[in-house]
Amino acid sequence: MLIHIPKTGGTSLILAGVPGGHHVEYKGQGKYMVILREPVSRTISHYAEQLKEPLKIWFQRYHMENFQTNWLRKKLHVNTLGEIKSILKKDFTILTTNTLTEQMKKLGINIEKRNIGRGYIPTKEEISFIEERSGEDIELYQWVCDHISV
């Protein structure tokens, strides 16, 4: 069952037949799957869908600070980053967007990438702004890249 964080490749998996979506809740039974994405690129991809207002205003209006970590807090019903890591390590297959196609092949699922970026190129100031407000997301993503494999 895929717990789909927006802009992390979940549409490709759902279209390939992996059950799940934005509304899946963790119940602590069975095996779950989640995809994490490098936090700055995930935020820029999310922002590029709209481009109706400056990035900083959009970021604050839509509560993008530590978006992936906060999404998981809500879905996993926990408060701390440590609790998230513990549950992910125990009950989840954790994937990352940078090697998603290869990881899925190892699981016997061929996927076709969907929703490829819209070409928005952020400024250095926008990247710094996102990084400064994404500390937990950056820590979680680095932990996944360092410790978790399919």
C-alpha positions as CSV (number, residue, x, y, z in Angstrom):
1,M,0.0,0.0,0.0
2,L,1.5,3.3,-1.1
3,I,1.3,6.4,1.1
4,H,1.7,9.0,-1.6
5,I,3.4,12.3,-0.7
6,P,2.6,14.8,-3.5
7,K,5.3,15.3,-6.1
8,T,7.3,12.2,-5.2
9,G,6.5,9.9,-8.2
10,G,3.4,8.3,-6.7
11,T,1.3,8.8,-9.8
12,S,3.7,6.7,-11.8
13,L,3.3,3.8,-9.3
14,I,-0.5,4.1,-9.0
15,L,-0.8,4.0,-12.8
16,A,1.4,0.9,-12.7
17,G,-1.1,-0.8,-10.4
18,V,0.4,-0.2,-7.0
19,P,-2.5,0.5,-4.7
20,G,-2.5,3.7,-2.6
21,G,-2.8,7.4,-2.8
22,H,-2.9,10.7,-0.9
23,H,-5.7,9.5,1.4
24,V,-4.1,6.3,2.7
25,E,-3.7,6.2,6.4
26,Y,-1.1,4.0,8.2
27,K,-2.8,1.4,10.4
28,G,0.4,-0.5,11.4
29,Q,-0.6,-3.7,9.7
30,G,1.0,-5.2,6.6
31,K,3.8,-3.7,4.5
32,Y,3.6,-0.1,3.2
33,M,5.5,1.9,0.6
34,V,6.5,5.5,0.5
35,I,8.6,7.6,-1.9
36,L,10.7,10.5,-0.7
37,R,12.2,13.1,-3.0
38,E,15.1,15.5,-2.5
39,P,13.3,18.4,-0.6
40,V,14.2,21.4,-2.8
41,S,13.4,19.6,-6.0
42,R,10.1,18.4,-4.6
43,T,9.1,21.9,-3.5
44,I,10.1,23.4,-6.8
45,S,8.1,20.8,-8.7
46,H,5.1,21.5,-6.4
47,Y,5.5,25.2,-6.9
48,A,5.9,24.9,-10.7
49,E,2.3,23.6,-11.0
50,Q,1.0,27.0,-10.0
51,L,3.4,29.9,-10.6
52,K,0.6,32.3,-9.6
53,E,2.5,34.2,-6.9
54,P,6.1,34.6,-5.7
55,L,7.6,31.4,-4.3
56,K,8.0,32.7,-0.7
57,I,4.4,33.8,-0.5
58,W,3.2,30.4,-2.0
59,F,5.5,28.5,0.4
60,Q,4.0,30.1,3.5
61,R,0.4,30.1,2.3
62,Y,0.5,26.4,1.5
63,H,2.6,25.4,4.6
64,M,5.5,23.9,2.6
65,E,8.0,23.9,5.5
66,N,9.2,20.4,6.1
67,F,6.3,19.2,3.8
68,Q,7.3,15.5,3.5
69,T,8.1,15.1,7.2
70,N,4.8,16.8,8.2
71,W,2.9,14.7,5.7
72,L,4.3,11.6,7.3
73,R,3.6,12.9,10.8
74,K,-0.1,13.2,9.9
75,K,-0.3,9.8,8.1
76,L,1.7,7.9,10.7
77,H,0.0,9.6,13.7
78,V,3.3,10.6,15.3
79,N,5.1,13.8,16.4
80,T,8.8,13.4,16.1
81,L,11.3,12.7,13.3
82,G,12.7,9.8,15.3
83,E,9.2,8.2,15.4
84,I,8.9,8.6,11.7
85,K,12.3,6.9,11.0
86,S,11.4,4.1,13.4
87,I,8.1,3.3,11.7
88,L,9.5,3.7,8.2
89,K,12.4,1.3,9.0
90,K,10.0,-1.3,10.5
91,D,7.0,-1.2,8.3
92,F,7.9,0.4,5.0
93,T,9.6,-0.1,1.7
94,I,11.2,3.3,1.2
95,L,12.0,4.5,-2.3
96,T,13.5,7.7,-3.6
97,T,12.7,9.5,-6.8
98,N,16.3,9.7,-7.9
99,T,16.4,5.9,-8.6
100,L,12.7,5.1,-8.6
101,T,12.6,3.3,-11.9
102,E,15.5,1.0,-11.0
103,Q,14.1,0.3,-7.5
104,M,10.7,-0.7,-8.9
105,K,12.3,-3.1,-11.4
106,K,13.9,-4.8,-8.4
107,L,10.4,-5.2,-7.0
108,G,9.2,-6.6,-10.3
109,I,7.2,-3.5,-11.4
110,N,7.9,-1.6,-14.5
111,I,6.9,2.0,-14.4
112,E,6.7,4.9,-16.8
113,K,7.6,8.3,-15.3
114,R,4.7,10.8,-15.3
115,N,4.3,14.4,-14.4
116,I,7.8,15.3,-15.5
117,G,8.9,18.8,-14.3
118,R,7.6,21.9,-15.9
119,G,11.0,23.6,-16.3
120,Y,10.9,26.2,-13.6
121,I,14.4,27.2,-12.6
122,P,14.6,28.6,-9.1
123,T,17.0,31.4,-8.1
124,K,19.8,30.8,-5.6
125,E,17.8,32.9,-3.1
126,E,14.7,30.7,-3.6
127,I,16.8,27.5,-3.1
128,S,18.4,28.9,0.1
129,F,14.9,30.0,1.3
130,I,13.6,26.4,0.9
131,E,16.7,24.8,2.4
132,E,16.5,27.0,5.5
133,R,12.9,25.8,6.1
134,S,13.3,22.2,5.2
135,G,15.8,21.0,7.9
136,E,13.8,17.9,8.9
137,D,13.0,17.0,5.3
138,I,16.6,17.2,4.4
139,E,17.6,15.1,7.5
140,L,15.0,12.5,6.7
141,Y,15.9,12.3,3.0
142,Q,19.6,12.0,3.9
143,W,18.9,9.3,6.4
144,V,16.9,7.4,3.8
145,C,19.8,7.7,1.2
146,D,22.4,6.6,3.8
147,H,20.5,3.7,5.4
148,I,17.7,2.4,3.4
149,S,17.7,0.3,0.3
150,V,15.1,-1.8,-1.5
